[in-house]
Amino acid sequence: MSTVPVPASPPAPPRIQWPSLVVALLIMVGGTLYPPVMADAAGKADHNLAMALFWAMSAGFVRGVGFVPQRWIWRALFSGWACAAALLLAAVLKLQH
């Protein structure tokens, strides 16, 4: 008597995470249409603010389209919570000016 292996169920399809995706799209469009949002009061580029916004945008796109990285470090850096934390960091940096 031979045993036929039962195929594993297929993985669940990725689900779009709308809040993260909307944040990423808003940062992308806002930074494209009004780049001075990433500048300080003197009009010079604020690299810390830009880094926080780009991190929020990247995490928003990665998680927003439903991709979940395998390694824990990338999963942590590109999660919905990381998107929110980076957005909060950007707001704090912007309010310091």
Secondary structure, DSSP 8 states (H G I E B T S, - for coil): -----------------HHHHHHHHHHHHHHHH-GGGGB-TTS-B-HHHHHHHHHHHHHHHHHHTT---SSHHHHHHTSHHHHHHHHHHHHHHHHT-
